[in-house]
């Protein structure tokens, strides 16, 4: 495990660009004798929660003894740090460590202590095999998710729903991963730009002027796009070959 894993997961880049703001300080008898450090320390790093690197690390450890994997995680993350301790809490979201069989199905304790079935699309992606102690992929979860993703959403063959704000869309024969967000309520009705619709949109129930003062056009969000009328697509990314195979999809390039 890389030594700076906690930085990759927790920290994000500094705000702003590389332009160094300088404040002119006149030199005269009326100038302050001391300067606040707050201005000089405006370009600070923020905190993030990008857990994908941790998930990729666990993917590569499948088949290894969980005790050794967990030891490496502890070596790379200092639990005395509040931010890094938070990462340890997320390990339990990815890995079901204690597994017991109830009514023929594997279960593990949830974060609240109640047993949860591993035969679920919302179960942890990994689990520790109780007989061998090896880290394994939750094959029940993966199978359920593959079957769900292959089913068209509401009979529509160009859209798949992966989550409340994550969908797959076929655009011009190519499949894209589309990130959704709630449409903010703007006082001026100018809307937000939708990268799939390629125009500015407002929520479906809002009244809107077809043309704005600057000449741009705004329309209501069509519920047929995403299955609901209060979201918009703020980012899209074309799926690669491994992702297409994972979801059982294929591009139509003809």
N, C-alpha and C positions, 0 to 999 in steps of 0.2 A: 504494500500500500504506500502510495507516495506520501512523503513527509508533510507536504503542504496541502493535504486533502481538506483540512478544515478551512483553509483560506479559499480554496476553490468553491466550497459549498456555502460558506457564510459570507465572505466579502464580495463586493461588487466594485467595478471601477469607480474612480473619482468622478464627481459631477462635472459637467461642462467640458469644453475643449482644452486645447493646449495653450490658448491665449492667456498670458499672465497679466492679470489686472494689476495696475499700479495706481496708487492714489497719490496725487500731488499734495505734498505737505509744504506749505510756505515756511520759509525760515525768516522769522522776524521776532521782535520782542514779545509779540502777543501769542506766539505759537505755544502749544502745551509742552510742558517739560517731559511728559511721559506719553507713550503711545500704547493703546490697547492692543493686545495680541489677538483679539477676536478677528480683526480684519485679515491678518496674516494667515490665519488658520481656517479660512473659508473653504478651501479646497480639500475637504475631508472625505474619507471613504464612508460609504453607507453599508448597511447590512442587507444580506440577500438570503434566500433559502432555495438554492438550486440543488436539489437532491439527486438529479440525474447522474452526476459523477459517482455518487455512492451506490446507486443502483447498478451502474455499469461495472463497478468493482465487484459487487456481489455476483453478477452474472459470470464473471471470470473465475470465481471461487467455487462454482458448483462442482460437487464431487469431492471436495476437500473436507477434512474434519472441522466441524464448526468451532471447536475449542481453539484451534490454531487461527482460524479466520477472525474470530472475535478478539483474540490476543493481538493480532496485527492492527485491528481497528483501534483498540485501546492504546497501542503504542503510538499511533498517528494522531490521536485526539486526546487532549488533556481535559479530563473530566472536572478539574478544578476551575476551569473557565466556564462561565454561565452560558456563553454562546456555543462553545464546543460541547457542553453537556446536553444542549438541546439536540445536537446531532445524534447522540446516543439514544435519545428518546425515539427518534425516527427510525432507528435500526429495527425496533420492535414493530414498526408499521410495515417493514419489508419482509421480515423473517419471523415465522412462527417457530419459536424455540421449543416450547413444551407442547407435545402433540399426544393426545389420547384419543381412543376410539370410543364413540358413543353411538349406539344403535347402528353399528356398522359403518359409520362415517368418521373420518378424522376431524378432530376439533382442537382448538388451541384457545387459551384464555385471551379475551379481548383486553383493551387498555383499561376497561372498567371492571375486569375480573370475570365477567360472564363468559361461558364457552361459546365460541363462534365456529361454525363449520368451515372447513377448508374447501368444501365443494361449493364454491360460490365465486361469482365474478368479482366480488369486492373483498375476497380473502387476501392475505399476504401473498406476494408473488413467490416467496421462497419458504421452505420449512426445513427443519432438522429431522431427518429420519430417526425415529426413536430407537431402532434396533442397532443401527450402525453409527449414529452420531454425525453423519455426513450431511452437508448442505445440499438440498435438492430443489429443483424447480417444482412449483405447485402445478402439476399437470392437470388437475381438475379445473383450476381457475383458468389456465390457458385454453383448455378445450371449450369451456363455456364462453369465453370471450371471442374465440374464433368463430364459433357458431353464431353468436349474436351479431358479429360484424359482417358476416356473409349475408344476413337477412336484410333486404331492402327496408329502409325506414318508411313505414306507411305505404308500402307498395311502390315507392319511388326507387328506381334503379340507378340514379345518379348521386345518391347521397347516403352516407352511413353516419350514425351517431355514436361517438365514442364516449361522450360525457356531456354534462350540461352546457359547456362552452367549448366543446371540441368536436368537430365533424370532419368527415371526408367527403369531398365533392369532385365529381367528374366535370371538368371544364374543357370544352373543345377536344374531348376525347382523352384528356390526361387527368389523372387523379391527384388531388391536392389535399394536404392537411390544412384545415381552416380553423383559426382561432376566433372565437366569438366574444363579444362583450356587451353588456347592457347599454342601450342607447341613452346617453345622458339627457336630462330634461333641460334644454337650452331656452332661455327666456326669449331669444330673438328668432327661434325657429329655423336657424341656419343649418341644423343637422350635423352629421358626421360623415366622413367619407368611407364608403363600403368598398373594399378591394375586390369583392366578387361581383357586386352590382356595378362597380365602376362609376358611382355617382354618390352624391350626398343624400342621406336618408334621415328621416325622423321616425319615431314610433308609429305603428300602424293606426293608433286611435287618435293621433294628433291632427289638428288642422294645419295646413301648410300652404304657403304661397308657391305656385309652380315655378316662379322665377324670383330670384333674390335681387336686391339693388345692384350687386356687382355683376349681374348677368348670369350667374351660375344657377343651375336648376336643382331643385330639391324635390324628392318624392317620398311617399310613405313606404316603410318597409313592407314588402310582400311576405305574408306568412308562408307562402309556398316555397320561399327560398330556404328557410331554416326550420320550418315547422312552428314558428312563433314569430310574433311581430314586434318584439321589444328588444331585439338584439341586432348587431351588425358585425360584419367580418372586418377585423382590424389587421389581420395578417394571414397570408397563405403561403404554403411551401409545397413544392412538388415532391411527391413520394418517390423514393428510390426503389430499385429492383428488390432488395431484401424486404422493404416495408410492403411492397405490393404482394409479395409471396406470403408474408405473414397475415395479411388481411384477406387473402384469396381474391385479389383483384388483378386486372390487366388493363393497360392503356389501349385505346383504340386509335391507332395512328393512321388508319386508312381513310 
